[in-house]
Amino acid sequence: MAKFYIFEIPLLTSPFNVSGHPAMSVCNGFSADGLPVGMQIIGRPFDDAGVLATAAAYERATPFRLNRPVLK
């Protein structure tokens, strides 16, 4: 029988999916092990444009969008 991980590990996006709040993740660096670290931006209900504008402004203001992880 197949296992559904969604019932074992709570997803951090679930409350926003239900409430109508737009949310997205942007890269804000890499861990010491080289794994990407993300930041979640959450907006007012149905303010998709505000979330996208915030993410775009953050990406323009920081150098993280230029970094790439080292592939092994």
N, CA and C of each residue as an Amber inpcrd file, in Angstrom:
protein
   216
   0.8430000  -1.1870000   0.0000000   0.0000000   0.0000000   0.0000000
   0.8870000   1.2490000   0.0000000   0.5530000   2.2130000  -0.7910000
   1.3290000   3.4560000  -0.9080000   1.1500000   4.3180000   0.3340000
   2.2390000   4.9840000   0.7100000   2.1840000   5.9220000   1.8330000
   2.0840000   7.3400000   1.2770000   1.3310000   8.1600000   1.9470000
   1.1970000   9.5490000   1.5580000   1.9510000  10.4020000   2.5670000
   3.0580000  10.9960000   2.1330000   3.8840000  11.7810000   3.0430000
   3.1510000  12.9900000   3.5930000   2.1540000  13.4730000   2.8730000
   1.4420000  14.6840000   3.3060000   0.7730000  14.4910000   4.6650000
   0.4480000  13.2420000   4.9950000  -0.1800000  12.9760000   6.2810000
   0.8450000  12.7800000   7.3910000   2.1150000  12.6100000   7.0390000
   3.1670000  12.3780000   8.0200000   3.9470000  13.6460000   8.3420000
   4.1530000  14.4980000   7.3560000   4.9460000  15.7110000   7.5290000
   4.0590000  16.9120000   7.1830000   3.8280000  17.7990000   8.1560000
   2.9950000  18.9670000   7.8300000   3.6980000  19.8930000   6.8390000
   2.9810000  20.3570000   5.8580000   3.5290000  21.2980000   4.8840000
   3.3010000  22.7210000   5.3750000   4.3010000  23.5630000   5.2260000
   4.1880000  24.9370000   5.7040000   3.3120000  25.7910000   4.8090000
   3.0060000  25.3140000   3.6210000   2.1690000  26.0970000   2.7150000
   0.6840000  25.7960000   2.8750000   0.3370000  24.7380000   3.5620000
  -1.0670000  24.3220000   3.6600000  -2.0090000  25.4040000   4.1790000
  -1.6650000  26.1130000   5.2630000  -2.6020000  27.1450000   5.7400000
  -2.8820000  28.2250000   4.7000000  -1.8770000  28.5500000   3.9010000
  -2.0580000  29.6080000   2.9180000  -2.8410000  29.1090000   1.7090000
  -2.7150000  27.8470000   1.3790000  -3.5090000  27.2760000   0.2930000
  -4.9950000  27.3320000   0.6290000  -5.3260000  27.1140000   1.8760000
  -6.7260000  27.0880000   2.3090000  -7.2950000  28.4970000   2.4720000
  -6.4660000  29.4320000   2.9600000  -6.9680000  30.7610000   3.2970000
  -7.0230000  31.7310000   2.1200000  -6.4230000  31.3860000   0.9970000
  -6.4210000  32.2850000  -0.1500000  -5.2860000  33.2850000  -0.1480000
  -4.3650000  33.1510000   0.8040000  -3.2030000  34.0360000   0.8410000
  -2.1830000  33.5550000  -0.1990000  -1.7180000  34.4300000  -1.0780000
  -0.6730000  34.0190000  -2.0120000   0.6570000  33.8790000  -1.2740000
   1.4260000  32.8780000  -1.6520000   2.7200000  32.6510000  -1.0240000
   3.6830000  32.1220000  -2.0660000   4.9500000  32.5050000  -1.9330000
   5.9780000  31.9690000  -2.8170000   7.3010000  31.9440000  -2.0690000
   8.2200000  31.1670000  -2.5770000   9.5330000  31.0290000  -1.9620000
  10.5900000  31.5870000  -2.9030000  11.5520000  32.2980000  -2.3310000
  12.6870000  32.7950000  -3.1050000  13.9680000  32.3520000  -2.4140000
  15.0040000  32.1400000  -3.1910000  16.2890000  31.7210000  -2.6380000
  16.9360000  32.8850000  -1.8970000  17.4140000  32.6010000  -0.6890000
  18.1580000  33.6430000   0.0220000  19.4770000  33.1100000   0.5620000
  20.0970000  32.2310000  -0.2120000  21.4280000  31.7680000   0.1200000
  21.5530000  30.2570000   0.1000000  22.6920000  29.7840000   0.5980000
  22.9830000  28.3610000   0.6410000  23.5530000  28.0170000   2.0070000
  23.2590000  26.8280000   2.4790000  23.7750000  26.3710000   3.7660000
  25.2610000  26.0510000   3.6400000  25.8800000  25.7260000   4.7640000
  27.2940000  25.3510000   4.7580000  27.5370000  24.0940000   3.9270000
  26.5070000  23.2610000   3.7910000  26.6110000  22.0440000   2.9840000
  26.3110000  22.2970000   1.5130000  25.9810000  23.5340000   1.1590000
  25.6950000  23.8710000  -0.2300000  24.2440000  23.6970000  -0.6310000
  23.3780000  23.4170000   0.3330000  21.9520000  23.2530000   0.0230000
  21.2710000  24.6200000  -0.0320000  20.3140000  24.7990000  -0.9300000
  19.6380000  26.0890000  -1.0200000  18.7570000  26.3570000   0.2090000
  18.7310000  27.6080000   0.6230000  17.8950000  28.0470000   1.7330000
  16.8870000  29.0310000   1.1520000  15.6150000  28.8520000   1.4710000
  14.5820000  29.7010000   0.9060000  13.8850000  30.5520000   1.9450000
  13.2860000  31.6170000   1.4710000  12.4760000  32.4940000   2.3050000
  11.0790000  32.5120000   1.6960000  10.0760000  32.3570000   2.5280000
   8.7050000  32.3560000   2.0310000   8.1000000  33.7460000   2.2160000
   7.5120000  34.2550000   1.1550000   6.8390000  35.5500000   1.1790000
   5.3400000  35.2810000   1.1080000   4.5930000  35.8520000   2.0300000
   3.1540000  35.6270000   2.1160000   2.4530000  36.9770000   2.0700000
   1.4090000  37.0760000   1.2640000   0.6980000  38.3380000   1.1080000
  -0.7190000  38.3030000   1.6410000  -1.3740000  39.4240000   1.5040000
  -2.7860000  39.5140000   1.8700000  -3.6020000  38.6400000   0.9240000
  -4.7760000  38.2210000   1.3460000  -5.5860000  37.3840000   0.4590000
  -5.7520000  38.0130000  -0.9210000  -5.4640000  37.2170000  -1.9290000
  -5.6530000  37.5710000  -3.3350000  -4.7490000  38.7070000  -3.8320000
  -3.6820000  39.0280000  -3.0740000  -2.7330000  40.0630000  -3.5000000
  -1.5160000  39.4120000  -4.1540000  -1.7480000  38.6570000  -5.2020000
  -0.6710000  37.9730000  -5.9170000   0.3560000  38.9700000  -6.4480000
  -0.1160000  40.0790000  -6.9720000   0.7900000  41.0770000  -7.5460000
   1.7350000  41.6370000  -6.4840000   1.2490000  41.8300000  -5.2730000
   2.0890000  42.3370000  -4.1910000   3.1900000  41.3520000  -3.8100000
   2.8470000  40.0650000  -3.7800000   3.8410000  39.0380000  -3.4580000
   4.8920000  38.9660000  -4.5580000   4.4630000  38.9860000  -5.8080000
   5.4070000  38.9380000  -6.9210000   6.3130000  40.1760000  -6.9380000
   5.7520000  41.3420000  -6.6530000   6.5460000  42.5720000  -6.6260000
   7.5670000  42.5380000  -5.4910000   7.1730000  42.0210000  -4.3340000
   8.0830000  41.9100000  -3.1940000   9.2240000  40.9590000  -3.5180000
   8.9060000  39.8130000  -4.1070000   9.9370000  38.8430000  -4.4760000
  10.8940000  39.4190000  -5.5110000  10.3580000  40.1270000  -6.4920000
  11.2040000  40.7290000  -7.5280000  12.1190000  41.7910000  -6.9240000
  11.5960000  42.6020000  -6.0170000  12.4110000  43.6310000  -5.3720000
  13.5100000  43.0000000  -4.5220000  13.1880000  41.9260000  -3.8140000
  14.1900000  41.2390000  -3.0030000  15.2930000  40.6610000  -3.8860000
  14.9080000  40.0420000  -4.9900000  15.9020000  39.4570000  -5.8870000
  16.7940000  40.5240000  -6.5250000  16.2270000  41.6920000  -6.8280000
  17.0400000  42.7800000  -7.3980000  18.0160000  43.3510000  -6.3660000
  17.6070000  43.3450000  -5.0830000  18.4060000  43.9700000  -4.0260000
  19.4740000  43.0480000  -3.4390000  19.4460000  41.7640000  -3.7520000
  20.3970000  40.8130000  -3.1790000  21.1150000  40.0410000  -4.2860000
  22.2930000  39.5030000  -3.9890000  23.0500000  38.7720000  -5.0090000
  22.7130000  37.2800000  -5.1060000  21.7880000  36.7830000  -4.2890000
  21.5550000  35.3440000  -4.2240000  21.0730000  34.7440000  -5.5350000
  20.3930000  35.5100000  -6.3520000  19.8830000  34.9740000  -7.6170000
  21.0130000  34.6210000  -8.5800000  22.2000000  35.1630000  -8.3370000
  23.3390000  34.9010000  -9.1970000  24.1340000  33.6520000  -8.7920000
  23.9480000  33.2020000  -7.5530000  24.6900000  32.0460000  -7.0410000
  24.0740000  30.7480000  -7.5460000  24.9360000  29.7730000  -7.7480000
  24.4970000  28.4400000  -8.1450000  25.1660000  27.4250000  -7.2390000
  24.4790000  26.3740000  -6.8280000  25.1140000  25.3700000  -5.9850000
  26.1800000  24.6030000  -6.7610000  27.1490000  24.1020000  -6.0440000
  28.1950000  23.2820000  -6.6560000  27.6240000  21.8880000  -6.8650000
  27.6390000  21.4180000  -8.1040000  27.1350000  20.0860000  -8.4030000
  28.2620000  19.0850000  -8.2330000  27.9530000  18.0100000  -7.5580000
  28.9840000  16.9820000  -7.3170000  28.7310000  15.7650000  -8.1350000
